Amino acid sequence: MESLSFLTVDDRSISVKQAVQYLQISGKLGQFIRDILRQDVIEQEIAAREEIELSPALTEQAIIDFRLKNGLSEQQKFQDWLNNSGTDYGTFHSTVAFGFKLEKLKSLVAEPKLAEYFIERKIFLDRVVLSRIIVDNRELAEELHTQIEEGTGFEQLAREYSLSDDKIVNGMMGPVSRGTMPDRLRAAVDVATPGDILGPVELEERYGLFRVEQLLPASLEDTQLKQALQNELFEKWLAEKIQKLTVKLQVK
């Protein structure tokens, strides 16, 4: 029995078997299968959860909003956009509805673990805005610290003495994750307040003076951060689900 046709290119038919062989040769079969398994697990989970209910009106309104936002309010323009996108209204409608269901599923999966996961990740989520002066010996670092205490501008000394590239912007490092800081620096930052000068701190045979500009503690009130953590938890959950599947490739 011939393998089922998968694609027609000009007047040639590419079978499912050929398509699989092409993916194997190109090294993309594994990712192709993972994408299928991912979608299958999600679809099965959505179907099994009664909590995931979607009002048809929500999908319709989302489509209306999309059309208005993208200048597709006229039916012909919208139809042309669908054609150019290689889809039809039914598929587009299903895609929009699936997006809402997927977000609901993510929330259901992540919510029970979100607070604990946030605490685990908080050291990497908290950020601090710092400026720095990096020099190659402690004596100079201590002398510069004394000059700052006596009124010399931190910015001026950074431009004149710092060995780091950010000296051209007065030593401003910008936001830094607490979790990526060397232990000595993080310990000093944890008891500091904005405006404090920290150091000298020894860092890989160099010495740094740091000014704390702003503390940016992470919070689940930050909707973008919350969404990012939900996505991380969902992807972990999904990977575990896929890992447990028994998969056999059957192509005739």
N, C-alpha and C positions, 0 to 999 in steps of 0.2 A: 504493500500500500504506500503510495506516494505521500510524502510529508505535506501537510496543509500549507496552502499559499499564505505568506505573511505580508508581502508587499508586491506591487506591480510597478516596475520601473520601465518606462517607455512600453515596449511590447514584451518585456521579460517578466517572468514571475519569480520572486525570491521566496523560497519555502521557509518554514519555521526552522528546519534543520540547517539550511544554509545560513540563516540569520544567526543562529546559535554559534555556528562555526566561525562566522565573521567576528562575533563578539569575543570568542575564545582567542582567536588570532590577534585581535587588537588589545587583548588584556582587559577588556571591559565587561566580561560576562559576570564576574563576581559582583561588581557594583550594580549591574542590571538586575541580578537576582536579589541583592539586598534591597534595592528600591521596591521590587515587587513584594518581598516579604514584609517590608515596612508598611506598605499600603494595605496589605492583606490583614496584618495584625490590627492596624488602626480601624479598618472597616469592620472587622469582626468584633472588636471591643465596643465600638459605637453601637452596633446592632444589639449587643448583649446588655447594654446599660439603659434601663428605662428612664434614668434621670436626664438623659440627653434628649430633650424634646425641643423641637424648633418650630416656631410659628412661621407659616408660609409668608405672612405679612412682613416678617423681618427680612427675609431674603429678597422679596419684591422691593422693599424700600431701599435696601442696600444697592440693588441694581439700578434703581432710579437715581440714587445719589451718585453712583459711579458714572452714569450717563451724563448727568448734569455737570459734574466736575470735569469731565473730559470732552465736553462739547458734542455729545452724541445724542442729544434729545430728539433730533429728527430720526425717524425710523430707518430711512435709507442710509444715513450716515452710520447708524448703529449696525445695520446689516452689513455694510461694507467693512466695518471694523471687525465684525465677527468672521467674515470671509478672509480678510487679510491675516487674522490671527489663527486661521486654520481650525475654527470651531463653529459650533452652531448654538442657537439660543438654549436648547435643552442642556447641552454640555456645560455651557457657561453658567446656567442657573444651578446645575448640580455642583459645580466648582465653588460657587459662592456659598451655597448651603453647607457644603463640606467644610469650608473654612470656619464657619460658626460652630459646627459640631466638634471640629478638632480643638478649637480653643476651649470649649466646654470640657472636653475630655482631658486636656492638659490641666485644667484647673482641678478637676476631680482627682486626678492622679497625684498632683503635686501638693495640694492643700494640706493633707494630713502630715506631711514631712517638711513643709516649708519653713516653719519657725525654727525647728532644730537644724535644718540645713543652713539657714541664714546665720545662726550662731556659729556653726562650724566654719563658715566661709568669711565671717565678719572681719577677721584680721586682714584678709586680702581685699575686702570691699571698702573698708575705711581708708580714706585718703587724706594726705596732708600736703598743703602747698608750701614748698620750701625754696629758699634761696641759699646759695652756698659759695664759699671761698675754699678752693682746694690748693694746698701748697705741699712742698716735699719735705718739710722738716717741722718738728714740734715747736722749736724756738720761735720761728717766724709766725706760726699759727698763734702762739701765745701772745706775741707782740701785737699782732693785728687785733686780737681779742681785746687787749688793753686799749688800743687806739679807738676801737668802737665804743668801749665804755667811756672813754674821755670825749666822745662826741664826733669822731670822724665817721663819715657816711659809709655804711656797709657797701652801697653800690659803687662808690668810688674805689674802695679797696678791692672789690671783686674785679673791677675792670683792670686795675693796675697789677694785681698779684696772682689772681686765680689761674690755675693751669687747665681748668676745664673749658670746653668750648662755649659753655653758656655765660662766660664772662662778658661776652659782647651784649648780653641782655641783662647786665648787672647781677649775674649769678642766679637768675631766676630759673629754677628747675621746673616749676609747674606742679601739678598734682602728682603725688607719689603714693602708691599703695603701701600701707603699713606692712603688709606681709612680705613685700619684696625688699624691705630695708635690712641692712646688716643689724644684727642683734643689739650692738652697742648704740647705734643711732636710734633704733626703735624704742629702746629702754628710755633714752633721754626724751624722745618726742612724747612718750606716753604720759610724762609728768609735766609737760610744757604747756604754755599758753601762747597765743599769737603775740609776736613781738620779741619773744625770748631768743637769745643767742646761745646756741648749743656748741660745746666743744672747747678745745680741740678734740675731735673724734678720730682715732686712728683707723684708716681704711686702706688696706693693702699697701703698706709702706708709704702712704701719704696721709695728710692730716687735713681735716675739714672743719670749718666753722659753718654752722647752719642757722639761718634765721627762720623761725616759724611764722609764716605769713597767714595761714588759715587752716583750721581743722575742718574736715569734711566727713563727719561720721556717717556711715551707711545706715539706711532705715528702710523698712518695708513699706513705709509711707510713700517712698519713691516708686511710682507705678512702673517706670521703665526697668528699674532694678528688680522689682518683684516679678515682672514678666520674664526677665532674663533668667532668674533663678527657677521659675516654673519650667521654662524651656529646658534648662539643664537637668532638672529632676525627671522631666518627661523623657528626655533622650536616654537617660540612664535606665529608666523603667522599660523603655522600648527595646533597648539593646539586650536587656536581660530576657525579655520575652522572646526575642528572635533567637537568642543563644540556645534556648531550650527546645526549639523546633527541630523536628526530624525532616530533613529536606532531601528529596531524590529528584534528580534531573532526568526526565523521560522524554526523549525526542526520537521519533521514528522517521 
